[in-house]
Amino acid sequence: MFPAIKGGKMSGMAMTMLLRRMKVDVTVHGFRSGFRDWSAECTGYAHEVAEMALAHTIESKVERAYRRGDLFGKRRRLMDDWATYCATIPTAGANVTPIRKADSM
């Protein structure tokens, strides 16, 4: 998801180290959890689309046997909506605690 400066993708520790340098009390897994909560509470996307977007495995052997598609188009729309949500500056009074002020972006 996040490209590395020298090509390829970022290492697993890169985000953790970035968050430590920013001195914010969050975890990398919290980003995944936040996405899942947003998807369930603020969108109409099916549970399966969000789970597949997170690359979660299907525990039920029966369901796994019948699920043959990858929901790619739906996952793409979900991720586009997530990107829009993340890029939107919250309005005053919104129930959001931004990491930094809007004018410093």
mmCIF file of the C-alpha atoms, coordinates in Angstrom:
data_MODEL
# 
_entry.id   MODEL 
# 
loop_
_atom_site.group_PDB 
_atom_site.id 
_atom_site.type_symbol 
_atom_site.label_atom_id 
_atom_site.label_alt_id 
_atom_site.label_comp_id 
_atom_site.label_asym_id 
_atom_site.label_entity_id 
_atom_site.label_seq_id 
_atom_site.pdbx_PDB_ins_code 
_atom_site.Cartn_x 
_atom_site.Cartn_y 
_atom_site.Cartn_z 
_atom_site.occupancy 
_atom_site.B_iso_or_equiv 
_atom_site.pdbx_formal_charge 
_atom_site.auth_seq_id 
_atom_site.auth_comp_id 
_atom_site.auth_asym_id 
_atom_site.auth_atom_id 
_atom_site.pdbx_PDB_model_num 
ATOM 1   C CA . MET A 1 1   ? 0.000   0.000   0.000  1.00 0.00 ? 1   MET A CA 1 
ATOM 2   C CA . PHE A 1 2   ? 2.793   2.426   0.890  1.00 0.00 ? 2   PHE A CA 1 
ATOM 3   C CA . PRO A 1 3   ? 5.716   2.475   -1.536 1.00 0.00 ? 3   PRO A CA 1 
ATOM 4   C CA . ALA A 1 4   ? 9.268   2.555   -0.225 1.00 0.00 ? 4   ALA A CA 1 
ATOM 5   C CA . ILE A 1 5   ? 11.583  5.398   -1.212 1.00 0.00 ? 5   ILE A CA 1 
ATOM 6   C CA . LYS A 1 6   ? 13.966  2.995   -2.960 1.00 0.00 ? 6   LYS A CA 1 
ATOM 7   C CA . GLY A 1 7   ? 11.165  1.056   -4.693 1.00 0.00 ? 7   GLY A CA 1 
ATOM 8   C CA . GLY A 1 8   ? 9.140   -1.931  -3.608 1.00 0.00 ? 8   GLY A CA 1 
ATOM 9   C CA . LYS A 1 9   ? 7.022   -1.631  -0.489 1.00 0.00 ? 9   LYS A CA 1 
ATOM 10  C CA . MET A 1 10  ? 7.710   -0.379  3.014  1.00 0.00 ? 10  MET A CA 1 
ATOM 11  C CA . SER A 1 11  ? 8.943   -2.849  5.599  1.00 0.00 ? 11  SER A CA 1 
ATOM 12  C CA . GLY A 1 12  ? 6.673   -4.003  8.386  1.00 0.00 ? 12  GLY A CA 1 
ATOM 13  C CA . MET A 1 13  ? 8.503   -1.811  10.892 1.00 0.00 ? 13  MET A CA 1 
ATOM 14  C CA . ALA A 1 14  ? 8.522   1.362   8.774  1.00 0.00 ? 14  ALA A CA 1 
ATOM 15  C CA . MET A 1 15  ? 5.041   2.470   9.849  1.00 0.00 ? 15  MET A CA 1 
ATOM 16  C CA . THR A 1 16  ? 5.767   1.598   13.474 1.00 0.00 ? 16  THR A CA 1 
ATOM 17  C CA . MET A 1 17  ? 8.936   3.696   13.433 1.00 0.00 ? 17  MET A CA 1 
ATOM 18  C CA . LEU A 1 18  ? 7.124   6.586   11.737 1.00 0.00 ? 18  LEU A CA 1 
ATOM 19  C CA . LEU A 1 19  ? 4.428   6.565   14.420 1.00 0.00 ? 19  LEU A CA 1 
ATOM 20  C CA . ARG A 1 20  ? 7.082   6.511   17.162 1.00 0.00 ? 20  ARG A CA 1 
ATOM 21  C CA . ARG A 1 21  ? 8.849   9.518   15.613 1.00 0.00 ? 21  ARG A CA 1 
ATOM 22  C CA . MET A 1 22  ? 5.509   11.338  15.391 1.00 0.00 ? 22  MET A CA 1 
ATOM 23  C CA . LYS A 1 23  ? 4.998   10.612  19.108 1.00 0.00 ? 23  LYS A CA 1 
ATOM 24  C CA . VAL A 1 24  ? 1.380   9.593   18.651 1.00 0.00 ? 24  VAL A CA 1 
ATOM 25  C CA . ASP A 1 25  ? -0.185  6.903   20.791 1.00 0.00 ? 25  ASP A CA 1 
ATOM 26  C CA . VAL A 1 26  ? -1.541  4.667   18.026 1.00 0.00 ? 26  VAL A CA 1 
ATOM 27  C CA . THR A 1 27  ? -0.631  1.307   16.553 1.00 0.00 ? 27  THR A CA 1 
ATOM 28  C CA . VAL A 1 28  ? -0.288  0.173   12.970 1.00 0.00 ? 28  VAL A CA 1 
ATOM 29  C CA . HIS A 1 29  ? -3.024  -2.382  13.588 1.00 0.00 ? 29  HIS A CA 1 
ATOM 30  C CA . GLY A 1 30  ? -5.227  0.503   14.694 1.00 0.00 ? 30  GLY A CA 1 
ATOM 31  C CA . PHE A 1 31  ? -5.301  1.714   11.084 1.00 0.00 ? 31  PHE A CA 1 
ATOM 32  C CA . ARG A 1 32  ? -6.784  -1.629  10.001 1.00 0.00 ? 32  ARG A CA 1 
ATOM 33  C CA . SER A 1 33  ? -9.244  -1.564  12.894 1.00 0.00 ? 33  SER A CA 1 
ATOM 34  C CA . GLY A 1 34  ? -10.244 2.011   12.085 1.00 0.00 ? 34  GLY A CA 1 
ATOM 35  C CA . PHE A 1 35  ? -10.868 1.054   8.467  1.00 0.00 ? 35  PHE A CA 1 
ATOM 36  C CA . ARG A 1 36  ? -13.014 -1.897  9.526  1.00 0.00 ? 36  ARG A CA 1 
ATOM 37  C CA . ASP A 1 37  ? -15.072 0.212   11.934 1.00 0.00 ? 37  ASP A CA 1 
ATOM 38  C CA . TRP A 1 38  ? -15.567 2.936   9.309  1.00 0.00 ? 38  TRP A CA 1 
ATOM 39  C CA . SER A 1 39  ? -16.615 0.393   6.707  1.00 0.00 ? 39  SER A CA 1 
ATOM 40  C CA . ALA A 1 40  ? -19.184 -1.206  9.017  1.00 0.00 ? 40  ALA A CA 1 
ATOM 41  C CA . GLU A 1 41  ? -20.571 1.992   10.550 1.00 0.00 ? 41  GLU A CA 1 
ATOM 42  C CA . CYS A 1 42  ? -20.363 4.561   7.772  1.00 0.00 ? 42  CYS A CA 1 
ATOM 43  C CA . THR A 1 43  ? -20.840 2.663   4.502  1.00 0.00 ? 43  THR A CA 1 
ATOM 44  C CA . GLY A 1 44  ? -23.250 0.231   2.932  1.00 0.00 ? 44  GLY A CA 1 
ATOM 45  C CA . TYR A 1 45  ? -20.563 -2.176  1.744  1.00 0.00 ? 45  TYR A CA 1 
ATOM 46  C CA . ALA A 1 46  ? -21.102 -5.828  2.554  1.00 0.00 ? 46  ALA A CA 1 
ATOM 47  C CA . HIS A 1 47  ? -19.150 -7.384  5.408  1.00 0.00 ? 47  HIS A CA 1 
ATOM 48  C CA . GLU A 1 48  ? -17.426 -9.723  2.933  1.00 0.00 ? 48  GLU A CA 1 
ATOM 49  C CA . VAL A 1 49  ? -16.065 -6.828  0.877  1.00 0.00 ? 49  VAL A CA 1 
ATOM 50  C CA . ALA A 1 50  ? -14.378 -5.220  3.884  1.00 0.00 ? 50  ALA A CA 1 
ATOM 51  C CA . GLU A 1 51  ? -13.028 -8.535  5.138  1.00 0.00 ? 51  GLU A CA 1 
ATOM 52  C CA . MET A 1 52  ? -11.588 -9.343  1.735  1.00 0.00 ? 52  MET A CA 1 
ATOM 53  C CA . ALA A 1 53  ? -10.081 -5.835  1.509  1.00 0.00 ? 53  ALA A CA 1 
ATOM 54  C CA . LEU A 1 54  ? -8.257  -6.594  4.771  1.00 0.00 ? 54  LEU A CA 1 
ATOM 55  C CA . ALA A 1 55  ? -7.124  -9.973  3.379  1.00 0.00 ? 55  ALA A CA 1 
ATOM 56  C CA . HIS A 1 56  ? -8.816  -11.812 6.233  1.00 0.00 ? 56  HIS A CA 1 
ATOM 57  C CA . THR A 1 57  ? -9.176  -15.552 5.723  1.00 0.00 ? 57  THR A CA 1 
ATOM 58  C CA . ILE A 1 58  ? -12.545 -17.274 5.633  1.00 0.00 ? 58  ILE A CA 1 
ATOM 59  C CA . GLU A 1 59  ? -12.717 -19.671 8.564  1.00 0.00 ? 59  GLU A CA 1 
ATOM 60  C CA . SER A 1 60  ? -15.680 -21.713 7.367  1.00 0.00 ? 60  SER A CA 1 
ATOM 61  C CA . LYS A 1 61  ? -14.578 -24.453 4.950  1.00 0.00 ? 61  LYS A CA 1 
ATOM 62  C CA . VAL A 1 62  ? -18.015 -24.475 3.328  1.00 0.00 ? 62  VAL A CA 1 
ATOM 63  C CA . GLU A 1 63  ? -18.092 -20.719 2.758  1.00 0.00 ? 63  GLU A CA 1 
ATOM 64  C CA . ARG A 1 64  ? -14.496 -20.781 1.500  1.00 0.00 ? 64  ARG A CA 1 
ATOM 65  C CA . ALA A 1 65  ? -15.417 -23.526 -1.000 1.00 0.00 ? 65  ALA A CA 1 
ATOM 66  C CA . TYR A 1 66  ? -18.285 -21.480 -2.447 1.00 0.00 ? 66  TYR A CA 1 
ATOM 67  C CA . ARG A 1 67  ? -16.541 -18.097 -2.506 1.00 0.00 ? 67  ARG A CA 1 
ATOM 68  C CA . ARG A 1 68  ? -14.827 -18.055 -5.874 1.00 0.00 ? 68  ARG A CA 1 
ATOM 69  C CA . GLY A 1 69  ? -14.801 -14.366 -6.756 1.00 0.00 ? 69  GLY A CA 1 
ATOM 70  C CA . ASP A 1 70  ? -12.387 -11.731 -5.534 1.00 0.00 ? 70  ASP A CA 1 
ATOM 71  C CA . LEU A 1 71  ? -14.887 -8.812  -5.315 1.00 0.00 ? 71  LEU A CA 1 
ATOM 72  C CA . PHE A 1 72  ? -12.191 -6.695  -6.931 1.00 0.00 ? 72  PHE A CA 1 
ATOM 73  C CA . GLY A 1 73  ? -14.494 -4.006  -8.344 1.00 0.00 ? 73  GLY A CA 1 
ATOM 74  C CA . LYS A 1 74  ? -16.315 -3.625  -5.035 1.00 0.00 ? 74  LYS A CA 1 
ATOM 75  C CA . ARG A 1 75  ? -13.042 -3.582  -3.087 1.00 0.00 ? 75  ARG A CA 1 
ATOM 76  C CA . ARG A 1 76  ? -11.708 -0.896  -5.437 1.00 0.00 ? 76  ARG A CA 1 
ATOM 77  C CA . ARG A 1 77  ? -14.782 1.301   -4.842 1.00 0.00 ? 77  ARG A CA 1 
ATOM 78  C CA . LEU A 1 78  ? -14.484 0.712   -1.083 1.00 0.00 ? 78  LEU A CA 1 
ATOM 79  C CA . MET A 1 79  ? -10.834 1.743   -1.078 1.00 0.00 ? 79  MET A CA 1 
ATOM 80  C CA . ASP A 1 80  ? -11.591 4.811   -3.222 1.00 0.00 ? 80  ASP A CA 1 
ATOM 81  C CA . ASP A 1 81  ? -14.227 5.826   -0.668 1.00 0.00 ? 81  ASP A CA 1 
ATOM 82  C CA . TRP A 1 82  ? -11.757 5.177   2.170  1.00 0.00 ? 82  TRP A CA 1 
ATOM 83  C CA . ALA A 1 83  ? -9.148  7.375   0.444  1.00 0.00 ? 83  ALA A CA 1 
ATOM 84  C CA . THR A 1 84  ? -11.714 10.168  0.085  1.00 0.00 ? 84  THR A CA 1 
ATOM 85  C CA . TYR A 1 85  ? -12.681 9.813   3.739  1.00 0.00 ? 85  TYR A CA 1 
ATOM 86  C CA . CYS A 1 86  ? -9.035  9.926   4.874  1.00 0.00 ? 86  CYS A CA 1 
ATOM 87  C CA . ALA A 1 87  ? -8.249  12.943  2.703  1.00 0.00 ? 87  ALA A CA 1 
ATOM 88  C CA . THR A 1 88  ? -11.240 14.967  3.910  1.00 0.00 ? 88  THR A CA 1 
ATOM 89  C CA . ILE A 1 89  ? -10.465 17.558  6.571  1.00 0.00 ? 89  ILE A CA 1 
ATOM 90  C CA . PRO A 1 90  ? -13.003 17.231  9.396  1.00 0.00 ? 90  PRO A CA 1 
ATOM 91  C CA . THR A 1 91  ? -15.325 20.143  9.970  1.00 0.00 ? 91  THR A CA 1 
ATOM 92  C CA . ALA A 1 92  ? -15.303 22.087  13.218 1.00 0.00 ? 92  ALA A CA 1 
ATOM 93  C CA . GLY A 1 93  ? -17.163 20.285  15.960 1.00 0.00 ? 93  GLY A CA 1 
ATOM 94  C CA . ALA A 1 94  ? -16.867 16.882  14.303 1.00 0.00 ? 94  ALA A CA 1 
ATOM 95  C CA . ASN A 1 95  ? -16.285 13.965  16.633 1.00 0.00 ? 95  ASN A CA 1 
ATOM 96  C CA . VAL A 1 96  ? -12.687 13.600  15.439 1.00 0.00 ? 96  VAL A CA 1 
ATOM 97  C CA . THR A 1 97  ? -9.329  14.225  17.061 1.00 0.00 ? 97  THR A CA 1 
ATOM 98  C CA . PRO A 1 98  ? -6.940  15.129  14.223 1.00 0.00 ? 98  PRO A CA 1 
ATOM 99  C CA . ILE A 1 99  ? -3.242  14.326  14.551 1.00 0.00 ? 99  ILE A CA 1 
ATOM 100 C CA . ARG A 1 100 ? -2.389  17.775  13.240 1.00 0.00 ? 100 ARG A CA 1 
ATOM 101 C CA . LYS A 1 101 ? -4.302  20.978  12.531 1.00 0.00 ? 101 LYS A CA 1 
ATOM 102 C CA . ALA A 1 102 ? -5.815  21.493  9.087  1.00 0.00 ? 102 ALA A CA 1 
ATOM 103 C CA . ASP A 1 103 ? -3.736  24.635  8.433  1.00 0.00 ? 103 ASP A CA 1 
ATOM 104 C CA . SER A 1 104 ? -0.457  22.704  8.906  1.00 0.00 ? 104 SER A CA 1 
ATOM 105 C CA . MET A 1 105 ? -1.247  20.218  6.094  1.00 0.00 ? 105 MET A CA 1 
# 
